[in-house]
């Protein structure tokens, strides 16, 4: 459980960095995303989830990250 909480915290830190470093650019980017059709946003989300899952599986199955 400690690892899960640590990973969620790290994800929040990484998600927040662009908003702190480039707030104006993030606002423009978010407006562009809001203009996309919902089905496209959903597809982008699914692709991001699959890539993340594959990276997690790769990290667990290989010793490249040791």
N, CA, C and O of each residue as an XYZ file, in Angstrom:
264
protein
N       0.819     -1.190      0.000
C       0.000      0.000      0.000
C       0.870      1.264      0.000
O       0.522      2.278     -0.605
N       2.010      1.173      0.696
C       2.935      2.312      0.731
C       3.443      2.649     -0.672
O       3.551      3.821     -1.031
N       3.752      1.621     -1.460
C       4.224      1.837     -2.829
C       3.134      2.487     -3.684
O       3.423      3.393     -4.465
N       1.905      2.039     -3.546
C       0.797      2.609     -4.315
C       0.620      4.092     -3.998
O       0.473      4.910     -4.906
N       0.635      4.435     -2.724
C       0.482      5.841     -2.333
C       1.651      6.667     -2.851
O       1.460      7.799     -3.295
N       2.856      6.115     -2.798
C       4.025      6.801     -3.326
C       3.894      7.037     -4.833
O       4.216      8.118     -5.327
N       3.422      6.027     -5.553
C       3.262      6.161     -7.007
C       2.189      7.182     -7.366
O       2.360      7.952     -8.312
N       1.097      7.197     -6.629
C       0.043      8.195     -6.874
C       0.593      9.593     -6.606
O       0.339     10.522     -7.372
N       1.347      9.739     -5.517
C       1.961     11.035     -5.224
C       2.921     11.475     -6.311
O       2.922     12.641     -6.707
N       3.737     10.552     -6.797
C       4.667     10.869     -7.875
C       3.924     11.252     -9.152
O       4.330     12.176     -9.857
N       2.849     10.548     -9.446
C       2.049     10.886    -10.626
C       1.473     12.299    -10.503
O       1.454     13.044    -11.483
N       1.011     12.668     -9.324
C       0.472     14.018     -9.128
C       1.560     15.078     -9.281
O       1.315     16.143     -9.848
N       2.755     14.789     -8.780
C       3.867     15.733     -8.952
C       4.176     15.911    -10.435
O       4.317     17.035    -10.916
N       4.278     14.800    -11.155
C       4.583     14.881    -12.587
C       3.468     15.552    -13.372
O       3.736     16.276    -14.331
N       2.220     15.322    -12.979
C       1.094     15.978    -13.656
C       1.089     17.476    -13.388
O       0.681     18.256    -14.248
N       1.534     17.882    -12.214
C       1.493     19.290    -11.856
C       2.633     20.124    -12.406
O       2.503     21.341    -12.534
N       3.742     19.490    -12.731
C       4.911     20.233    -13.214
C       4.632     21.159    -14.405
O       5.029     22.323    -14.361
N       3.966     20.688    -15.467
C       3.733     21.594    -16.601
C       2.876     22.806    -16.246
O       3.046     23.877    -16.828
N       1.946     22.642    -15.285
C       1.093     23.760    -14.886
C       1.887     24.822    -14.141
O       1.579     26.010    -14.239
N       2.909     24.405    -13.397
C       3.757     25.342    -12.672
C       4.762     25.988    -13.627
O       4.980     27.198    -13.568
N       5.365     25.204    -14.491
C       6.425     25.695    -15.369
C       5.894     26.501    -16.553
O       6.513     27.487    -16.953
N       4.753     26.092    -17.119
C       4.236     26.716    -18.339
C       2.721     26.932    -18.251
O       1.982     26.323    -19.023
N       2.239     27.778    -17.339
C       0.790     27.903    -17.160
C       0.044     28.410    -18.397
O      -1.051     27.933    -18.696
N       0.622     29.363    -19.108
C      -0.074     29.896    -20.288
C      -0.175     28.837    -21.390
O      -1.218     28.692    -22.028
N       0.912     28.104    -21.606
C       0.894     27.051    -22.618
C      -0.102     25.954    -22.251
O      -0.796     25.425    -23.119
N      -0.171     25.614    -20.968
C      -1.118     24.585    -20.535
C      -2.552     25.035    -20.748
O      -3.400     24.223    -21.116
N      -2.841     26.307    -20.527
C      -4.193     26.811    -20.765
C      -4.562     26.698    -22.246
O      -5.671     26.288    -22.588
N      -3.619     27.068    -23.120
C      -3.875     26.936    -24.559
C      -4.099     25.479    -24.935
O      -5.019     25.158    -25.689
N      -3.255     24.600    -24.408
C      -3.334     23.172    -24.719
C      -4.659     22.597    -24.227
O      -5.286     21.801    -24.927
N      -5.086     22.991    -23.036
C      -6.356     22.495    -22.497
C      -7.547     22.991    -23.315
O      -8.525     22.264    -23.490
N      -7.469     24.226    -23.817
C      -8.542     24.720    -24.700
C      -8.605     23.894    -25.987
O      -9.690     23.594    -26.485
N      -7.441     23.531    -26.520
C      -7.417     22.708    -27.728
C      -8.005     21.329    -27.459
O      -8.741     20.801    -28.293
N      -7.695     20.745    -26.320
C      -8.248     19.437    -25.971
C      -9.755     19.531    -25.788
O     -10.491     18.640    -26.213
N     -10.221     20.618    -25.151
C     -11.660     20.796    -24.930
C     -12.417     20.909    -26.252
O     -13.602     20.582    -26.319
N     -11.740     21.368    -27.299
C     -12.387     21.517    -28.600
C     -12.473     20.196    -29.367
O     -13.208     20.109    -30.351
N     -11.741     19.173    -28.940
C     -11.766     17.877    -29.629
C     -13.071     17.142    -29.334
O     -13.661     17.324    -28.269
N     -13.519     16.316    -30.271
C     -14.704     15.505    -30.000
C     -14.429     14.494    -28.886
O     -13.313     13.986    -28.773
N     -15.443     14.197    -28.058
C     -15.238     13.294    -26.917
C     -14.682     11.922    -27.292
O     -13.880     11.358    -26.548
N     -15.098     11.377    -28.438
C     -14.601     10.051    -28.814
C     -13.095     10.067    -29.078
O     -12.413      9.077    -28.814
N     -12.577     11.169    -29.590
C     -11.142     11.273    -29.837
C     -10.371     11.407    -28.515
O      -9.304     10.815    -28.352
N     -10.913     12.179    -27.586
C     -10.286     12.315    -26.269
C     -10.262     10.954    -25.573
O      -9.279     10.603    -24.921
N     -11.343     10.192    -25.711
C     -11.409      8.857    -25.116
C     -10.353      7.948    -25.732
O      -9.692      7.197    -25.016
N     -10.189      8.008    -27.046
C      -9.176      7.181    -27.714
C      -7.771      7.540    -27.256
O      -6.941      6.661    -27.028
N      -7.509      8.829    -27.123
C      -6.203      9.273    -26.642
C      -5.967      8.740    -25.230
O      -4.866      8.294    -24.909
N      -6.993      8.785    -24.392
C      -6.875      8.268    -23.037
C      -6.604      6.775    -23.007
O      -5.793      6.304    -22.210
N      -7.281      6.026    -23.873
C      -7.070      4.582    -23.931
C      -5.651      4.269    -24.387
O      -4.998      3.385    -23.834
N      -5.181      4.984    -25.383
C      -3.810      4.764    -25.873
C      -2.806      5.071    -24.763
O      -1.854      4.315    -24.568
N      -3.006      6.167    -24.035
C      -2.102      6.515    -22.944
C      -2.111      5.435    -21.866
O      -1.060      5.082    -21.331
N      -3.287      4.915    -21.547
C      -3.383      3.859    -20.540
C      -2.676      2.592    -20.992
O      -1.976      1.961    -20.200
N      -2.846      2.211    -22.253
C      -2.208      1.000    -22.769
C      -0.687      1.154    -22.774
O       0.034      0.234    -22.388
N      -0.203      2.311    -23.209
C       1.241      2.542    -23.209
C       1.780      2.490    -21.779
O       2.827      1.889    -21.536
N       1.086      3.103    -20.844
C       1.512      3.062    -19.449
C       1.522      1.651    -18.895
O       2.442      1.264    -18.175
N       0.495      0.883    -19.233
C       0.428     -0.505    -18.773
C       1.562     -1.336    -19.361
O       2.161     -2.157    -18.666
N       1.854     -1.122    -20.640
C       2.962     -1.837    -21.271
C       4.300     -1.470    -20.645
O       5.158     -2.333    -20.457
N       4.482     -0.188    -20.321
C       5.721      0.227    -19.659
C       5.847     -0.415    -18.282
O       6.936     -0.838    -17.896
N       4.755     -0.491    -17.544
C       4.783     -1.151    -16.231
C       5.120     -2.629    -16.384
O       5.936     -3.161    -15.631
N       4.502     -3.290    -17.347
C       4.768     -4.712    -17.570
C       6.216     -4.929    -17.992
O       6.866     -5.866    -17.528
N       6.719     -4.071    -18.866
C       8.106     -4.171    -19.304
C       9.065     -3.996    -18.130
O      10.047     -4.727    -18.001
N       8.770     -3.027    -17.286
C       9.638     -2.780    -16.134
C       9.629     -3.962    -15.172
O      10.649     -4.249    -14.545
N       8.514     -4.644    -15.046
C       8.419     -5.774    -14.131
C       9.075     -7.033    -14.689
O       9.606     -7.838    -13.925
N       9.048     -7.213    -15.996
C       9.514     -8.449    -16.604
C      10.984     -8.436    -17.030
O      11.569     -9.491    -17.278
N      11.573     -7.259    -17.114
C      12.957     -7.181    -17.558
C      13.831     -6.635    -16.442
O      13.348     -6.043    -15.477
N      15.109     -6.847    -16.598
C      16.048     -6.310    -15.618
C      16.718     -5.041    -16.141
O      17.713     -4.584    -15.578
N      16.179     -4.478    -17.206
C      16.782     -3.287    -17.803
C      16.698     -2.088    -16.845
O      17.527     -1.181    -16.918
N      15.709     -2.082    -15.956
C      15.543     -0.960    -15.047
C      16.137     -1.218    -13.666
O      15.901     -0.433    -12.747
N      16.896     -2.287    -13.497
C      17.500     -2.606    -12.189
C      18.699     -1.743    -11.913
O      19.326     -1.876    -10.862
